[in-house]
Amino acid sequence: MKIGVLGLGIIGGVWARHYHAAGLLAGAWNRTAQPDFPAWQPTPEAVAAAADVVQIVVADPAAVESVLTRILRQLGPGKVVVQSSTIDAVSSAKFAALVAARGARYLAAPFTGSKPAAEQRQSVFYLGGDRALMAELEPLLALVSAHRFIIGTNEQACTLKLAMNLNIAAQMQGLSEALTLARRAGVTDTVFFEAMAKNVGYSGLTKLKEPKLRAGDFAPQFSVKHMHKDMRLATLTAAGDGFPVLDAVREALKTAETRGMGDEDFSALIKVLEKR
């Protein structure tokens, strides 16, 4: 099966290059043109026409709907849409119905793992939908990921992804506050992270973000604006019902984006504390 990728951002571009290296990239497209990209096509319609599988990796539900609306005429029996953007369950159900109405198949495949994980083929997919389709796509998705978890329905997969990002965002805010507290007391970053490495609170997120926090390097692995968007979607999913940590971290991300940090890595949350 040949795959086309719509959305060549931090992750989509990396995956598309992996598919290209395997000889399976039928086409690639991005809203901001990248004509030198392997298998570049001028329109999403051209990608959908050339590919058996179309993987959508864009910013939010509105962007998914915009792309999907454009490619619907190219969909039909034998075509598959793999939706890997982080969106809410209601939107995912709507998009699945649109694809099914064309006789094509739809798989929710949100993922976890930032740019370094994507480069090392260590992304993790949360799959929702038809299990036979998951098995059919296994060899393809295995080219860009380390694990494919079967979650359940497409709505459950999308909700789980938001839950995972809530946990990560909360950890990042906690780590930022802990490090800032220690710095204000004159504790060096070296001492802080050496102690943290022997503490039960040490995590994969700490390991990933330590170099960035120590160097003040906020080049995006996962941007503030995208995490903020995810927390807004999580708030809608939770219907505002008693999630105080979600509310707090969403406000912190909103502040960071308002202060011009939207395109920086979400570890830039620490800068909000530094500027207080």
Secondary structure, DSSP 8 states (H G I E B T S, - for coil): --EEEE--STTHHHHHHHHHHTT-EEEEE-SS--TTSTTB-SSHHHHHHH-SEEEE--SSHHHHHHHHHHHGGG--TT-EEEE-S---HHHHHHHHHHHHHTT-EEEE--EE--HHHHHTT-EEEEEES-HHHHHHHHHHHTTTEEEEEEEESHHHHHHHHHHHHHHHHHHHHHHHHHHHHHHHTT--HHHHHHHHHTSTT--HHHHHHHHHHHHT----SSBHHHHHHHHHHHHHHHTT-S-HHHHHHHHHHHHHIIIIITTSBGGGHHHHHHT-
